[in-house]
Amino acid sequence: MDEYELFRKSSRFPYGPGFPDGEAAGGIVAGSDFGGYYIEREIYRGDPASVFEAAEGIAGRRYALKTFREPASAQPQALEELRREAEVAARLRHPSLQRVLGRGEVDGAPYFLMTLHSGVNAGSLLDDRAELLEPGSLIELAARFASIVDAVSALHRQGVVHRDINPANILLDAEGRFILADFGSTLNRADRNLRPEVEPAGELMYRSPQQLLAGANHYAPSGDIYALGMTLYALLAGRLPLPVGSAEELGKFKLTRELPSLCRMNPQVPLGLDGIVRQACELQRAHRYKSAEDMARDLKRFVSRRRRSRGRYAS
């Protein structure tokens, strides 16, 4: 199978199911040229920017290209925000972060190029119940997820918080490795004094209880740690941990009640793994992991012990 064949056909591609040719509203559409890149199709529609599958020429190397659908009508603030996103993303380096390969401007409209991953996103694992019945598969899932926690730790060391960690933003590459994507909501902690008031970001289900309250500190790394725990919970349980509701309803639930037992959701989940998830999702920020690095260390230690144990029984 061609590397990009799965990408074109998959309705679970990380950026969504895509849009038919010509459906992108005005400006850039499938079949058009943007700064020398041939636009194959729109694969994710944000507001006001989109991600396109683009190629250098008609048959050249393919990329994920992010820019505005209608560059000429983009507002100055939106232009500056996309430039800032491109600048932040270009500085980030980790094997489990989606890589930015280049950036530039076309007629004043900023854009940046990213690696284009075939396959699906981790959200598709929520539909694969058979995967959850194999304890060995859960251990390998935990091993792959440890690489994402490592990547978030690398972001935090560089003073950056992601703010939108959830299964849909974790891509699977051709080898099945997890890749963290979407840097549109990132904040640089050094900018807190310059931008003290920022809009909340991220899926409500994966925000920490504190982030659902007015006056929240959106620069705190602990929000990412909670989102990591909730994401791992969902992947291990094969379902969302809480009923979907408004920010007020979820905030009230998260601040007053503990999460349902992960082992009850999926009896195949080992107690040690349940404990890691529970610590990441503690109600009180002070009781969570102090850092993503600490969480990654516990995950790796757990995986290593279980693999050694399985090796002894197999011999």
C-alpha positions, 0 to 999 in steps of 0.5 A, a space after each residue: 500500500 502506498 504510504 499516503 493511500 491509507 491517509 487519503 482513505 482513512 476517516 479517522 485521520 488525525 486532522 479529521 475526515 477531510 473535505 471534498 475537492 473545492 469545498 474549502 471556502 474561497 481562497 485556497 482550494 484543492 488543485 490550487 497553487 500556494 507559493 509553489 505548493 500544490 494543494 491536494 486537499 483540505 484535511 482539517 478546518 480550523 477558524 480561520 486557519 486550515 491544514 492542507 495536504 500539499 506537495 512540492 509540484 504536482 508529484 513532489 514530496 507531500 507535507 501538512 501545510 497550515 495557513 489561512 483558507 482566505 489569506 487576503 481577508 485574515 485579520 492582523 491579530 490572526 496573522 500574528 497568532 499564526 506567525 507566533 504558532 509557527 515560530 514556537 512549533 519550529 523551535 520544538 524538538 523531540 522524536 514524539 512531536 510533529 516536526 515543523 520542516 519549514 515556514 514562510 509567507 506568501 503575499 503576507 500570509 504566514 504558513 508552515 510545513 509539517 511532517 505528514 503522517 499516514 495512519 490514524 489518531 489515538 482516538 481511533 483506539 477508543 473504538 477498538 474494544 478487542 485491543 483492550 482485552 489483551 493485557 500485553 497490548 495495554 502494556 505496549 500502549 503504556 510504553 507508546 504513551 510514555 513517549 508522549 509524556 516525554 515529549 510534553 516534559 521536553 516542552 515544559 523544559 523549554 517553557 512551553 505548555 501545550 494546553 490541548 492534549 487529547 487522543 485526537 491530537 496524538 497521531 500514529 505514524 507508519 510504525 504505530 508510534 505516537 506523535 503529539 501534534 497541534 501547537 495552536 494553543 501553546 503558551 510560552 510561560 515567559 510571556 505570562 507578564 506580557 499576556 496575563 489574560 488568555 483564552 481557555 483552550 483544549 477539549 473540556 473533557 481533558 481540562 483540569 478542574 482548575 482550568 474550568 474555573 474563572 481566573 484560571 492560570 492557563 500557564 501552569 504545566 499541571 494542566 498538561 499533566 492532568 490532560 495526559 492522565 485523562 488521555 491515558 485513562 480514555 485510551 486504557 478504558 476505551 471510553 470517555 471517563 465522564 459524561 459529556 457536559 458543559 464547562 460548569 457541569 464538568 467543573 462541578 463534577 471534577 471538583 467534587 468527585 473522583 474519577 470512576 475506577 479505571 480498573 472497573 472500566 476495564 478489569 484488564 488494566 493493572 493496578 500499577 497503571 491505574 495508580 499512575 493515571 490516578 496520580 496524574 488526575 488528582 483533583 488537587 494540583 499539589 497532589 498530582 505529579 510535580 512534573 511530566 518527567 516524573 510521570 514518564 519515569 513512573 510509566 517507563 518503570 512500570 512498563 520495564 517491570 511488566 516486560 521483565 515479568 512476561 519474559 520470565 513466564 515466557 521462558 
